[in-house]
Amino acid sequence: MKKTLIALAVATLPAAAFADVTIYGTLKAGVENVDAGGMNKTNIDDLGSRIGFKGSEDLGNGLKAIWQVESGFDIDGSNRQKYGTFASRESFVGLDTGFGKVRLGNLSTFSDDSMGMVNTWESSSAALQLDAYGRDDMRVKNAIRFDTANYNGFKAAFLYGTKEDKTASFGTGVTPSDSSRELYNLGLSYENSGFFGKYQFIHQTPVNIAGTRTQSNDSHRLEAGYNANNLLVSFGYRNDRGDSSITPLSFLKGDNAPALDGSKYKSQEYALTAAYTIGAFTPKISYAQAKDYSKDGVNVDHTGYKQFLVGVDYQMSKRTTMGLQYGEVKADQAIFSNAEGASAGNKLRGLGLNVIHSF
């Protein structure tokens, strides 16, 4: 009897030791048929799977230590997202006072964790999600972020990312002398009775490349709508100013290298998403459009895009969802190439079926 009690006591020790640790994650995979540059290809892709550990410790007087370690992985075995390291997604340590919290680590921009009502799609292809419109949904390394508590529906956040360890390669044959950018991110939101309004501002400092100093980048983004009573309607608008890398055309081309011309580019985009839940089914539709951008105050023709998506989600359980969707991006230039880098076209089409399970 004593041996049994001792064995039971020992068996419960790990649970007690890790009582304040939460293990969570999401598994996402899909079958996608994508037509780009005249080439049709079917892929089985991971859509952003991750596993995380988080917890807190009561320090007394209303103060808590908070932490999180989250890692991404590809369940299809491809390493397409090139995670490869532990804590590759949002990971931090910080303090929560009850009036607000401050965190240090690899942190999400405000749009990445708080402005997802316009882009509700899951995919690995730019054709099957509003990828271009949401191109600043990202995580910032070596960052500090402060979030206020919720005050009657109002919340605010401020993030600062240092220049530390941000060296990047800007295009083939381009060797930047200083590819680091400081990043400042402000987010504001208000939610009440299903209605919501959100705003984000991102400022990135200039960078010197091959003796040329680029423009600083400024991005303004709005999201507003209604999400209650089985209905979602969300409108988004963004305005970007800076070097050529801020334009949606650069993103769709897969080219993050600023043009070495010192010019100032301006672009505008709109997006609209609507969805309605009927039982376990949620049909939804999205539309996005970018106007031609301007360069040093002069409009540049054929530099915009139009995109639409239509699909339906089926809620199989509280933690498992299946989705079917079709989407198309039509650019004003022939920028979409096939896997061999040939047969460039101006349309990118996709049809996808995905399964998502959260734990």
N, C-alpha and C positions, 0 to 999 in steps of 0.2 A: 504493500500500500504506500509506504514511504517512497519507494523507488518510483511509483507511478506519479505521485504528487511532485516529486523533484523533476521528473521528465516533463510533466505538464508546465511547470514553472519555467524551465529552461526553454521550452518550445515557444512560450509567450514573450520571451525577452526581445527577440528581433522586432516583433510587432510593437512593443512598448517603445523601443528605441527609435523606431521610425514612425511613431504615431502622428507627427506633425508634417510628414512628407506625403505629398500627393503625386501619384504617377498618372500621367494622362497622355493621350496621343490621338492621332488620326491616321488612318490608312486610306489612301486615295489611289485609284487606278482606273484606267479607261482604255477602250478601243477607239482609235480615231483614224478616220480616212481624210487625208489632207491633199488638196490639189494646189500645187504652186508651180508657176512657170511652165505649165504644160505637163508636169509630172504628177501622177496620182500615186499616193503611197499610203498603206495601212500600217499603223503602229499600235503596239500595246505599250502604254506609257504610265509611269508613275506621275501623279498630278500634284505632288507636294506633301508626301507623307512625313510625319514627324513623331517623335516621342519626347516627353519632357518630365522633369521632376521639379516640384516647387514646394515651398514651405514658408513658415514664419516662426518667430520666437517672441514671446511677450517679454519685453524689457522693463515693464512697469511704468506707471504714470502715463498710461495711454500711448506709449511708444512701442513699436514692434520692429524687429528686424525681418526683412522680406528677401527672398531669393528665388531664382528660377534658372534652370539649365535646360535648354531645349535644342535638340539635334534633328536635322533633316536626313532622310535617307530615301533611296529609290527601291521600292519593293520589286521592280521588274529586273533588278540586277544590272542596270545599264550605267549607273552613276552619271546620268544625263545632267543632273543639276550640280554635279561636281561639289558635293558637300565635303566628304572626306575627313572632316575633323569634328571632334566633340564640341558641343555648344555652338554649332554652325548657325542656329536660328536665334531668336531673342533670348538672351541670357543676361542675368544681372544679379547684383546684390544691392540692398538699399534699406531705407528706413521709412516707416509709415507712422505719421503722428496722429492720424485721424482727421486732421485738417488738410492733409496732402501727403504726397510721398515723393521721395527722391531716389533715383536709381542710377547705378553706374554699370556700364557694360556694352553689349551689342544690342542696341535698342531700336524699336520700330519708330518710324515717322508717325505723325498723328493720323495721316490718311491710311497708313498700313494697318492700324489696329482700330480705327474709329470711323472710317468713311467707306464702308463696304456695301452701301445700299444701292449704288448704281451698278457696280460690277459684282453680280451675284453668281457668276459662272465659274465652273471648275474645268480646267483644261491645261494642256501643255502647249497648245497652239495659239498664236495670236488671232487666228480666225474664230476661235471658239470662246473667247473672253475679251473684255474691253481692256486689252493689255496695253495698247498705245495710250489710251486715255488715262489709265492708272499707272503710268510709268514711274511715278515717284512714290509708289507704295513699296517701301524698301526698309531695310535695317541699316543702321549707321554704327560702324565700329568705333570703339574708343569714345563713347558718348556719355553724357549725363542728361537726365530728363527729370523734370519736375511736373507732377500732375496734382491739381487741386482736388479736393473732395467734391462731391455732387451737392451743389447749393440750389435747391428748388429747381432742378433740371439744368442748371448751368454748370459747365466744366471747362477747364482750360489746361493746356499743357505747353511746356517749353522744352526744347531739346537743343543741345549744343554738341556738335561733333568736331573734334580736334583734327589737325592735319596729320597727326601721328599715324604712321603705318597705313597710308592710303595710296601708295604708289600704284599706278595702273598703266597699262599699255594703251596708248591712244592711236590705234590703227597701225597698219603695216608700214614699216619703215620710218615711223615717227618716234623719236626718242625725246620725251619731255624732260626738260631740265628741272621742272617742279610740277609734278602732276597731283600734288596734294591740294585739297580744297577744304577750308573750314565750312561747316554747315550749321545754319541756324534755322530752327523749325518752330513755328507757333501754331497752336491749334485751339479753336474755340468751338463749343457746341452747346445747343439748347434742345431739350426734348420735353414734351408735355402732351399728354393725352393722345399719343400716337404721332403727333407732328414733330418734325425735327428740322434743325438747321445747323449746318456745320461749315467751318471756314478753316483753311490752312494756308500758311505762308512759308515758303522755303527760300532761303538766301544762301547761295554758294559763292565763295570768294573767287576772284580770277585765278588763272593758272598760266604759267609761262611754259611755252612749248616751242622748242627750236628757235628761241630768241624772240618769239611773238607773245605778247600778253593778250589773253582772251578777255572777253567781257565777263563781268560777274553775272550769275544766273539768278533771276527772281521768278518765282512761280506762285501764283494766286489760284486758289481752288475753292469752289463753293459746292455744297450739296444740300438739298432741301427736299422735303416731301412728307409722306404720310405712310406709317407702317402699323396698322392695327386692323382688327375685325376682318382678318383674312386677306386684306388688301395692302399691296405695296405699290406706291408711286414715288419715284425718286428722279429728281432732275439734277444734273451736274454741269458746271461750267468751269473752265480753267483758262488762265491767261499767263503766258510765259514770255519772258524777255531775257536775252543773254546771248551767248555764243550759239553756233549752229547746233550744238548737241542737245539743246532744249526743244528742238522742233520734233513733232511727231514723225515726220518723214525720216529723220535720222534714226529714230527708234525702230521704225518698221524696216529700215534697211539693215539694222543690226550694226550700225556704225556709231560708236560713242566718241569718236575723235572730233574735237572742235576744228572747224575750218581755220586755217592759219591766215586769216584775213583781217582779224581785229574788228570785224563788223558786228553790228548789233541786230539780232533777229527777234521778231515778235510773232507769236502765234496765238490763236484762239480755238477752243474746242467746246463742243456741247455734247451732252449725253442724256438719254432718257431711258428709264427702265420701269416696266409695269408688270405686276404679277398678282394672281388671285388664287387662293387656296380653296379647293373644293374637295372635301374629304381628305384623302391621302395624296391627292394630286395638286400640283402647283404649276399651271402653265404660265410662261413668262416670255417677255420680249424686250429687246434692247435696241437702241439706235444711237450711233455716235457719228459726229462729223467734225472735221477740222477745215477751217478756211485756209486759203492760200496765205502763207506767211509773208512777212515783209522783211527786207534787208536794208538797213540804214534808211528806213522810212519809205522804201519803194516796194510795192507789192511784186512778188515773184510768182508768175503764173504756173499752174499745174503742180502745186506743192501741198495740196490738201488730201483728204481721204474721206470716204464714207464707209460705215460699217453697220450691219444689222445682225441680230441673233434672235432665234426663236427656239423654244424648247419646253420641256416639262420635267419636273422632279416628282418622284414617287417616294413618299415616306414609308419605308417598309417597317420601321420600328422607331423608337425614340433615338436610337443611335446609328441607324443604317438608312441611307438614302441612295436611290438609283436615279440617274438623270440621262435624258436624251436631248441632244441639241444640234442645231445646224447654224452655221454662221458664214458670213462673207465679208471680206475687206476689199474695197475697191479704191486703189490709190490713183492719183492723177498722173503718175509716172509708172513706167515698167520697172518695178524695183524688186519683184518677187522672183527669185531664181530657184531652179530645182537643185537637187542634191549635188549635181555635177557643176553647179555654178553657171549653167547655160539656160537658154530659152526663157529669158526674163519676161514676165508678164505683169499686168497691173492688178490682177485679182488673186486673192488667196481665199480658198473655200475649204470648209471642214464640216464633217459629220462625226459626232462622237457619242459614245455610250459609256457612262462612268458609274462606279460604285464607291461610296464613301462610308466608312465606319469609324465612329469615334468611341474612345474608351477613357 
